[in-house]
Amino acid sequence: MSWIGLSDPEGGTFAPRGLTTSQVVATPSDPMMLLPQGTFLCELNYLAGGTTLRLCDYKTVNPWPVNVSLVIGPNGTLTLTIVQGSEMLRARLTTDLTNGDNGVVIAYTWDAPARKSALSVFIPERGKFYVTDVQGAMPLVRKCAGQLVGQRTIENVNFVAVSDQVEPVGPMPGLSGAARIRTTKGIVAANKVRPGDLVQMHDGDIAQVRWCGSVDLPARGQFQPLRVRAPYFGATHDVYVAAEQHMLFSGSEVEYLFGEESVLASARHLIDHVSVLPAPQVRIMRYHHFLLDRPGIMSVSGAPIESFDASSVLRDHSLLSHSVLANMPPELLPKPDKTAHPLLRGFETVTLAALRAA
């Protein structure tokens, strides 16, 4: 199993047998059963206004005292407190969260048998990744996990999810398995690309695949699958991407607005229900991607789409063990060079799209 709980502003589901089963049903298993490993994940648009935000505050005394509290202070510091019976765990993580940071992903992972846990924050629009390792971990009561999924404490939370496994955190893959990748061997589906393959970049150059991988993610927020329709953006076939996947734009409008030859934009800011629209809703989506020997723009079903951006973890190798690159041989890690293309904020992308459509 993996993801067992998911909620968004429209409702929630908690299914200890797993959200990927063909029919999600309630389970008669003991609600007091412990989850020795797991991940609590939430995404929010950070609008603090100098106040304290309480993301969760679950309390119960039956059959023993349990309290799970996650708070963001006015200065962007996260404080997690877990009390079970007479035991207490507390973790603090200092970040530079700023008003207007959208799609901020906060995660708490725990592995009680290994006596370790971690609290993390990833800010995709700025490529910032923060992690603090916590010595010690407590198994979470299944009943508590279900309540955390169903509890809504503040606005601007896009979704909350719980897994019964330690999930990777930080930057995530964003291509569907059927995405068509142009390689030197021809067109290959994303789920068939292997390390060592040579990928043809959008500018005609060649790059080598150092890592390829996939991950199952809650299909909400920045992980919501979007359909990029052909022939828009140069696509020869429709391609499904995660909402936070970056696409390349260039031309006179880009130079006029931003003084750059080309820029990147997140697919979620391009939704117009014509060229980019939400895919049919699912609970869990499997995404794929590739880390190349250098960052660049790939040709994905003909559209200019950014290769996997791991710059936030390549700059600090202490973060690698928490990411999807945890098992990658260190000698294959590319240099931590960021693509030269700046990433637009949401309002900038909307402005660009409006000018291009005029």
N, C-alpha and C positions, 0 to 999 in steps of 0.2 A: 504494500500500500504506500501511499504518499500523502497527497492532499486530502484531508478529511473534512474540512470546514471552509466555507466561503460565504461572505456576506457583502452586500453593497447597499446603497440607499433604497433599492427596490425590494430588499429582502435577503434572506440567508438560508443556507442549508448546512446541516451538520450530519455527516454520514461516516461513522467509524469504519465502515467497510470500504470506504474510498469513494471519491467523487467521480472517478473515471469509469465506474461500473455502468453497464447499459441502463440499469434502472436503480436510481438511488433510493434506498428504503431505510427506514429506521431500524436500528439493530437492538435486539433484546439484551445485549451484553451489559455487564455490570458498569453503571456510570461511575463507580468509584475505582475502576481499574486504572492503573497508572500508565502513563506514557513515558517510558524511560528515555526516549529521544524525541526530538521534535523541533518545529520551527513555528514561531508566531510572526506573521508578516502583515504590515499595513502600509497603505499609501495615502498620502494626504497632500493637499495644497497648503503650504505654510503661510498662514496669515495671522501672526501672533499679536501684532500691535503692542508689543512690550508686556504682554500678559503671560501667565502660566497656563499651559494647555495640558489637560488631563486626558490622555488617550485611552486609558482603561483604568478601572477601579473596581475590581471584582472582590467581593467579600462573602464568606459563608462560615457557619460554625458547625455544620452538619456534614459528616460525623466528627470532624475536627476542624479547628480554625484554619482557614485559608484566605490569604489576601494577596492579590496580584495588582500592582499599581505601576503605571508607566506615565511619566510626567515630562513635559518639555518646559524648562524654565525660560524666563524672559531673555536670557542671553544665549539660548540655543542649546543648553546643556540638558541631556537626557538623564533621567534617574529612574531605574527599574528596581522595584522592591517586591520580593516574593517571600511570603511567610506561610509555612505549612507546619502546623503544630507548634513545636518549640524551636524549629529551625527557621533561620532567616538568611536570605541572600540579597545583596544589594550591589548594583553596578551603576557607574556614572560614566557618561561619554560626552566630552566637550566637542562641539561642532561650531561652524560659522553659519548656521541656518539664518537665512535672510528673508524678510517679508517678500512675498512674490515667488519664492521657490516652489515650483509646481512639480507634482509627481514624485515627491520625496518618499523614498522607501525605507521604512524602519523595520528591522528584524531582530528577533531574539531567538537564538538557537541553543539547544541544550543537549547534552549527552551525559546522563547521570552515571552510567557504568564507568565512563572515562573520567568522571568528576571534572568536567569542563563545560563552559558555556561562553557565549559571546553576544554582545550587543552591537548593532551596526546601523549606520545611516548612509544611504547613497542618494546623491543629488544629481540626477542625470543631466539636467540643463547646464550644470557647471562642471561635470565630471569629477565631483568631490566624493570621496569614499572614506568613511571613518569606521574603525572597528576597535573595540576594547575586549580583550580576552578576560574572562572571569574565572578565577580558581574556584572550583566547586560548582555543583549543579544539583537541582532537585527534580525528580520526576514530576510531571504535571498530572493532576487528576483529570481523567477524561471528562468528567462533569464540568470542571473548570474550563477546559479547552472549548467545550460547547458553549459555555456562557460567554467566553471572550469573543467568539464569533458573532453571537447574537447581540452583544452589548454595544450601544452607540452612545458615546459620551460627548462628542463635539461635532460640529459641522466641518465640512471640507475634507472629510475622510472618504476617499474614493472606494476603498475596499479593505476588508480584513480577511485573512486566511490563516489556517492552521494545518500543519503537516505532522505526520507521525515519524518523520525522518529529519535528520539534519540536512537542510537544503543549502545549496550555494547561495551566496549573496553578492551584491555589487553589480557590475555591468552584466547584461544578459543577452543571449542570442535573440535574433528577431526575424528569422526567415522561416517560412513554412517548408516542410520537407519536399514539396513538389516544385519549389522555385527552381527555375532553369538557370544554371550557372554555365557561362561560356568558358570552357577550358581548352587547352591545346589538343585534347582528344575529342573535342566536340562538345555538344550540349549535354550536361550531366545534371540530374536532379540533386538538390541540395543534400538530401539524405544519402546520396551515393558518393559524395566527394570524400576523398581520403587524404591524410597527411602525405605530403610529397607531390600531390597533383599540382599542375601549373595552371593558374587561372589567368584568363585574359582580362585586363583591366579596361575600364571605360575609355581610356585614352589610347588603347592599343598596346600598352606595355604588358609585360608578363610578370606575375608574382607567384611565389611558391606558398602552398598551404603548409603552415607549421603545426596547426592544431585545428581540428574540427570536432564539434560536439553538439549535443542536444540536451534540452532540459524541459521538463513539464512545468508549466507555470499557470497560476490562476488567470483566466482569460478576462481580466478586468483592468481598468486604469491604463497604465503604459504598456501592459501586456495584452490588451484587447486586440484581437486580430482584425486587420483592415484589408480591404480589397482595393488594390491599385489597378485600375482598368486600362487595358490597351484601347487605343493607341496613345493615351495621355502619357506624358513624361518620357516618351520614346519607347514605351513598353510594346513588345511584340505579342505578348500574351499577358493575361491577367496574372498578378502576383499577390500573394497574401503575406503581409508583414505585421510585426508588432507595432503598436501605436507609436512607440518611441524610436522605431527604426529611422535612421537618417538617410535622406535623399539629397542629391546634388542639384543645385540650380546655378545657371550662369546666364549671361546675356546683358543687354543694355539696361534692363530694369534693375538688375542686381548692381551694376556699376553706378547707376544713378542714385539708388537708395542707400547703398552701403559702402560705395567706394572700393568694392572688391570685384575681382574677376569671377569668383564663384563662392557660393555659400552652401551650408548644409541646413536642412530643415527637417524637423520631426514629422512623420507621416500624420500624426494625430492633429496637427495644426492645419493640415491640408484638406480635411474632410469637407466636401461640398456636396456629397451624395450624387455626384456625377463622375468625376475622375477618381475620387477616393471616397469610399463609403464603408461603414461597419460591415463585417462579415456576419453571417448567421451566428447567433449567440451560442456559445458552448461554455462549460464550466472550466475545463482545463484544455490548454493548447500546448502542443509540443513544438518548440522552436529549435532551429539549427543555425549555426554560423561557423565562420572560419577566421582564424587568426593567421594573417599573412606575414611574410618576412619583412614587410614594411606596410604601414597603413596606406589605404588608398580607396578608390572608388571602383567597384566591380560592375560588370554588366550582368544584371539579374533580370532575366526575361526581357532583356533589352533596356531596362531602366537603370539609371545611374544610382547605385545604392552603396553606402559605405560598408567596408569590411568591418569585422568585429573590432570595436574600439576598446582595447584593454589598457589604455594609457594610464588610467587611475590606479591599476594594480601593478603595472610594469614600473611605475615610478617608485613604488614601495613594495618590495618583495615580501615583506611581512604580511601583506594582505592576500598574497596568492593562495594560501592554504584555505581561505574562506571562500574563494571564488570558483567559477567553473573551470579555471585553469589549474586547480590544485594538483592534479596528477600529471601535468605536463613536465617533461624533462627540462631541467633548468638550462641545459646547453642549447635548447631550441628556442628559448625566449628571445624575441626580437628586441632591438633597442627601443626604449620608451619614447619614441618620437610621435608626437601628435600630428594628425593631418593638418595641412596648412589652411584648410577651409574652416572659417569660423562658423559656429553654430548659432542660428537665429533663435531669439526668444519667441514666444508664442505670438505676441502682438506684431513683431516684425514680420513673421511668416504670413500673418493675415494681411498685412499691408502689401507685401510682395504679391500675394495671390490676387488681391484686388486689382493691382496695377497690371498684372499680366492678363487678367480677364477683360480689362477695359478696352 
